[in-house]
Amino acid sequence: MLTRSVINIQDCVFSLLQKLKSDTGILKKKFSSLQKEMEDQRESVRKQQAEVTKLNAVIRDMEKDIVVLKKEIAERDDTIQDKVCAICPQ
C-alpha cells in the first residue's frame, strides 16, 4: 500500500514537472518575442528621432529663407515707393 502511494505521488510530481517544463518553454518563447518587439520599437524610435532632427534642420533653413525674403520684399517696396515719389511728387 505504501508503495502504491509513493508511485501515485511520483506520478503526480512527474506530471506537474512536465507541465512546468511546458509552461517554461512557452514563457521563454513569449519572452524572446517581446524582446524582439522591444528592439524593433527602439529602432523605430531611433529612425523617427533622426527624421525629426532632419525636419527641424529643414524648418530652420526655411525660416532663414523667410527672413531673407521678407527683407528683400521690404527693400523692393522701398524702391518702388521711392520711384513713385519721384514720378508723382506731392
HUUR-V291942 format. One record per residue. N is the residue number from 0. RES is the residue in one letter. SS is DSSP state (h for helix, s for strand, l for the rest). PHI is phi in whole degrees, 0 to 359 (none if undefined). NEAR is the number of other ideal C-beta (glycine too) atoms within 8 Angstrom. Layout:
# HUUR-V291942
n;res;ss;phi;near
N;RES;SS;PHI;NEAR
N;RES;SS;PHI;NEAR
This chain:
# HUUR-V291942
n;res;ss;phi;near
0;M;l;none;4
1;L;h;296;5
2;T;h;295;6
3;R;h;296;7
4;S;h;296;8
5;V;h;297;8
6;I;h;296;8
7;N;h;298;8
8;I;h;295;8
9;Q;h;299;8
10;D;h;298;8
11;C;h;296;8
12;V;h;296;8
13;F;h;298;8
14;S;h;292;8
15;L;h;295;8
16;L;h;297;8
17;Q;h;297;8
18;K;h;297;8
19;L;h;296;8
20;K;h;297;8
21;S;h;296;8
22;D;h;298;8
23;T;h;298;8
24;G;h;299;8
25;I;h;297;8
26;L;h;295;8
27;K;h;296;8
28;K;h;295;8
29;K;h;298;8
30;F;h;299;8
31;S;h;298;8
32;S;h;298;8
33;L;h;293;8
34;Q;h;297;8
35;K;h;297;8
36;E;h;298;8
37;M;h;297;8
38;E;h;295;8
39;D;h;299;8
40;Q;h;295;8
41;R;h;299;8
42;E;h;296;8
43;S;h;298;8
44;V;h;297;8
45;R;h;301;8
46;K;h;296;8
47;Q;h;294;8
48;Q;h;295;8
49;A;h;296;8
50;E;h;295;8
51;V;h;297;8
52;T;h;300;8
53;K;h;298;8
54;L;h;293;8
55;N;h;297;8
56;A;h;296;8
57;V;h;298;8
58;I;h;298;8
59;R;h;299;8
60;D;h;297;8
61;M;h;292;8
62;E;h;296;8
63;K;h;297;8
64;D;h;299;8
65;I;h;298;8
66;V;h;299;8
67;V;h;297;8
68;L;h;293;8
69;K;h;296;8
70;K;h;296;8
71;E;h;297;8
72;I;h;297;8
73;A;h;298;8
74;E;h;296;8
75;R;h;294;8
76;D;h;299;8
77;D;h;297;8
78;T;h;297;8
79;I;h;297;8
80;Q;h;299;8
81;D;h;298;8
82;K;h;292;8
83;V;h;296;8
84;C;h;295;9
85;A;h;290;6
86;I;h;283;5
87;C;l;239;5
88;P;l;295;4
89;Q;l;263;3
